[in-house]
Amino acid sequence: VLEVVWFITGAASFSRFVRLHVSAAQSSQIHFRSFDTTFTQLHEEAVVILDDPIGMQQQKALDRHQMNLHLKELSALEFFLQYQPQIHPVTKKITGCESLIRARRDSGEISMPGNFLPWFEKAGLMKNIDFWVLEKAIEQSGVWRRAGLQLDITVNISADSLSDRTMVEQMILALARSRGRINFEITEQALACDVEQVRWALEKISQTGARIYIDDFGTDYSSLAYLHHYPIDAIKIDRSFVLALQSEKGQKVFDGLIAFAQRLDLGIVVEGVETPEQLAWVPDTEKISVQGWYYSKAIDPDKMQAFSQRFWLA
């Protein structure tokens, strides 16, 4: 009888503990007004309770607390897009631009993606970010089009979005409004995920007329398999290969990447070109563009019209 009493007492005490944690998780919600989405720790807290009934995993609690503080700070920021032009090195024609997410503090200070995207990824919010960027890029493309500026925009898409069929279908519906002016950049890390799912997603996206770029090609999980498994249209050569042009071996690697892409009839975007010496290494071929500070940093969308007047559109 005494053991039964102890069991009932313990169960009652533990149930209050669980209810308190669930209540705390439900109240610990962070709303991001820019993305119109809410982050909650309910699922994570529930997992921790199951793993550790007495809630004594101090490091996990500290990590959750730190992430919560960072996300609260980020929720107060204003998120927006800038666009970095891509230029043909010989004709000087604008061939497109990349959309780049930024955050602005109340003080006016601009925060770069490396300061906030890792936290969004850790919190499982990348699908929300991807779709918000896509919607904003489509909206901006329409504004430019009505102003007489026909310009392709590339947007980045994460592995989380590619792995979610519902999200892919939502993106395809959104692309119907883009009139073929929106393309996608995929990291090699994203391509290393579920091959069948990624192939399905990229084929669906490609069928809309969007072009598929491999971002930062050669820096991560490079594999020739990507180029026959997936409908890839172009590669973006990472800035690290441009910086390596100072050495003879770096020059050979750079030339090899260019020749490799040309043999496969892939488009090429060379990133991070900042000097005339670096630009001189970019060959005069039809399907190549340069994206770097030599031509322009990322600029606000309302400045693109004036910038484009300095160049002919491709």
C-alpha positions in Angstrom: 0.0 0.0 0.0 2.9 2.3 0.9 4.5 1.7 -2.5 1.3 2.5 -4.3 1.0 5.7 -2.3 4.6 6.6 -3.2 3.9 5.8 -6.9 0.8 8.0 -7.1 2.5 10.8 -5.3 5.5 10.6 -7.6 3.3 10.5 -10.7 1.3 13.5 -9.6 4.5 15.5 -8.9 6.0 14.5 -12.3 2.8 15.3 -14.2 3.0 18.9 -12.7 6.6 19.1 -13.9 5.6 18.1 -17.4 2.7 20.5 -17.5 5.0 23.3 -16.4 7.5 22.6 -19.1 4.8 22.3 -21.8 3.2 25.5 -20.6 6.6 27.3 -20.7 7.3 26.0 -24.2 3.9 27.2 -25.4 4.5 30.6 -24.0 8.1 30.8 -25.4 7.1 31.8 -28.9 9.0 34.3 -31.0 7.3 36.0 -33.9 9.2 37.2 -36.9 7.2 40.1 -38.4 9.3 40.2 -41.6 8.5 36.6 -42.4 5.1 36.4 -40.7 6.1 33.2 -38.9 6.4 32.0 -35.3 9.1 29.9 -33.7 8.2 27.7 -30.7 10.3 25.4 -28.6 7.4 23.1 -27.7 8.7 20.1 -29.8 12.3 20.4 -28.7 11.3 20.7 -25.0 9.1 17.6 -25.3 12.0 15.6 -26.7 14.2 16.7 -23.9 11.6 15.7 -21.3 11.4 12.2 -22.8 15.1 11.8 -22.8 15.7 13.2 -19.4 12.6 13.2 -17.1 14.2 15.3 -14.4 15.4 18.0 -16.9 19.0 18.1 -15.7 20.7 18.2 -19.1 22.3 21.5 -18.4 24.2 21.9 -21.6 21.1 21.3 -23.7 19.2 23.8 -21.6 22.0 26.3 -22.0 22.0 25.8 -25.8 18.2 26.3 -26.0 18.4 29.4 -23.9 21.2 30.8 -26.1 19.3 30.1 -29.3 16.1 31.6 -27.8 18.0 34.8 -26.9 19.5 35.1 -30.4 16.1 34.5 -32.1 14.4 37.1 -29.9 17.1 39.6 -31.0 16.7 38.6 -34.6 12.9 39.0 -34.5 13.3 42.7 -33.9 15.3 43.2 -37.1 14.0 44.4 -40.5 14.9 41.9 -43.2 15.2 42.9 -46.8 16.9 41.9 -50.1 19.8 43.5 -52.0 20.8 42.4 -55.5 24.4 41.9 -56.8 24.6 42.3 -60.6 26.3 39.7 -62.9 28.1 41.1 -65.9 29.7 39.6 -69.0 33.4 40.4 -68.8 33.8 41.4 -72.5 30.4 42.7 -73.7 29.7 44.4 -70.3 26.1 43.3 -70.6 24.1 42.6 -67.5 23.2 38.9 -67.5 21.3 38.8 -64.2 21.7 39.3 -60.5 21.6 37.3 -57.2 19.2 38.2 -54.4 21.0 38.4 -51.0 19.2 38.6 -47.7 20.2 41.3 -45.3 18.9 42.5 -41.8 18.8 46.1 -40.6 18.9 47.0 -36.9 17.0 50.0 -35.4 20.3 51.9 -35.5 20.6 51.4 -39.3 23.4 49.0 -39.0 23.3 46.2 -41.7 23.8 42.6 -40.6 25.1 40.0 -43.1 23.6 36.5 -43.6 26.4 34.8 -41.7 25.2 36.5 -38.5 21.7 35.2 -38.6 21.2 32.3 -41.1 23.0 29.7 -39.0 20.5 30.5 -36.2 17.5 30.2 -38.5 18.9 26.9 -39.8 19.3 25.6 -36.2 15.8 26.6 -35.4 14.4 24.8 -38.4 13.2 28.1 -40.1 15.0 27.9 -43.4 11.9 26.9 -45.3 10.2 30.0 -44.2 13.2 32.1 -45.1 13.5 30.5 -48.6 9.9 31.1 -49.4 10.0 34.7 -48.2 13.1 35.4 -50.3 11.4 33.8 -53.4 8.2 35.9 -52.9 10.2 39.1 -52.5 12.3 38.3 -55.6 9.2 37.6 -57.7 7.6 40.9 -56.4 10.8 42.8 -57.2 11.0 41.3 -60.7 7.5 42.5 -61.4 8.4 46.1 -60.2 11.4 46.1 -62.5 9.4 44.7 -65.4 6.8 47.4 -65.1 9.7 49.9 -65.1 11.1 48.4 -68.3 13.9 46.4 -66.7 13.9 42.8 -67.7 16.4 41.1 -65.4 16.8 37.5 -64.2 17.1 37.0 -60.5 18.7 33.9 -58.8 17.5 33.0 -55.3 19.1 30.5 -52.9 17.2 27.4 -51.8 18.2 25.2 -48.9 18.3 21.5 -48.4 15.3 21.8 -46.0 13.1 23.2 -48.8 14.2 20.7 -51.4 13.4 17.9 -49.0 9.8 19.1 -48.4 7.5 18.2 -51.3 4.8 20.6 -50.1 7.3 23.5 -50.0 8.5 22.6 -53.5 4.9 22.6 -54.8 4.3 26.0 -53.2 7.4 27.4 -54.8 6.3 26.1 -58.2 3.0 27.8 -57.8 4.8 31.0 -56.9 7.0 30.7 -60.0 4.0 30.9 -62.2 4.0 34.7 -61.5 7.7 35.1 -62.3 7.4 35.0 -66.1 10.6 33.0 -66.3 12.8 35.6 -64.6 13.6 33.6 -61.4 16.4 31.0 -61.2 17.7 28.9 -58.3 21.0 28.4 -56.6 21.6 25.1 -54.8 24.6 24.3 -52.6 26.5 21.1 -53.1 25.6 20.2 -49.6 21.9 20.3 -50.5 22.6 18.1 -53.5 24.2 15.5 -51.2 20.8 14.8 -49.5 18.2 12.3 -50.6 19.0 11.8 -54.3 15.6 10.8 -55.4 13.8 13.6 -53.5 16.3 16.2 -54.7 16.0 15.0 -58.3 12.2 15.2 -58.2 12.3 18.7 -56.7 14.8 20.0 -59.2 13.1 18.4 -62.2 9.8 20.0 -61.1 11.5 23.4 -60.7 13.3 23.1 -64.0 10.0 22.3 -65.8 8.8 25.8 -64.9 11.6 27.3 -67.0 13.8 28.2 -64.0 17.5 27.6 -64.4 19.4 25.6 -61.8 22.9 26.8 -60.6 25.3 24.9 -58.3 26.5 27.5 -55.9 30.2 27.6 -54.6 31.1 24.7 -57.0 34.1 22.8 -56.0 34.2 23.7 -52.3 32.1 21.1 -50.6 31.0 17.7 -51.7 31.9 18.0 -55.4 31.0 15.1 -57.5 30.5 14.5 -61.2 27.4 12.5 -60.3 25.6 15.8 -59.6 25.9 16.8 -63.3 24.1 13.7 -64.6 21.8 13.0 -61.6 20.2 16.5 -61.7 19.1 19.0 -64.3 22.0 21.5 -63.7 22.3 24.5 -66.1 25.2 26.3 -64.6 27.9 26.4 -61.9 29.1 29.3 -59.8 32.9 29.2 -59.2 33.6 30.1 -55.6 35.6 33.2 -54.7 38.3 31.0 -53.1 39.4 29.9 -56.6 39.7 33.5 -57.7 41.8 34.3 -54.7 44.0 31.3 -55.5 44.9 32.9 -58.9 48.0 34.3 -57.2 49.6 30.9 -57.4 50.5 28.9 -60.5 48.6 25.9 -59.1 45.6 28.0 -58.4 45.6 29.3 -62.0 45.6 25.7 -63.3 42.7 24.8 -61.1 40.7 27.8 -62.2 41.4 27.1 -65.9 40.5 23.5 -65.3 37.1 24.4 -63.8 36.3 26.7 -66.7 37.3 24.1 -69.2 35.3 21.4 -67.4 32.1 23.5 -67.4 32.6 24.4 -71.1 33.0 20.8 -72.1 29.6 20.1 -70.5 28.0 23.2 -72.0 27.2 24.6 -68.6 26.8 28.3 -67.9 29.5 29.8 -65.6 29.3 32.6 -63.0 32.7 33.6 -61.5 32.2 35.0 -58.0 34.4 37.3 -56.0 36.2 39.1 -58.8 37.6 42.4 -57.3 40.6 43.4 -59.4 41.6 43.8 -63.1 44.2 41.1 -62.7 41.5 38.6 -61.5 39.2 39.7 -64.3 41.9 39.1 -66.9 41.8 35.3 -66.1 38.1 35.1 -67.0 37.9 33.9 -70.6 35.8 35.5 -73.3 33.1 32.9 -73.8 29.4 33.3 -74.4 28.0 31.6 -71.4 30.1 33.3 -68.6 29.4 36.1 -66.2 31.3 37.8 -63.4 29.8 38.6 -60.0 32.0 40.6 -57.7 33.0 44.0 -56.3 35.0 44.8 -59.5 31.6 45.7 -61.0 29.4 46.2 -58.0 28.6 45.3 -54.5 25.1 44.1 -53.7 22.8 47.1 -54.1 19.3 48.2 -53.1 16.6 47.3 -55.7 15.7 50.9 -56.3 19.3 51.6 -57.5 19.3 48.8 -60.1 17.6 50.8 -62.7 20.3 53.5 -62.6 23.0 50.9 -62.5 21.6 49.1 -65.5 21.9 52.3 -67.6 25.6 51.9 -67.4 25.4 48.6 -69.1 23.5 47.0 -71.9 21.1 44.2 -70.9 21.9 40.8 -72.3 
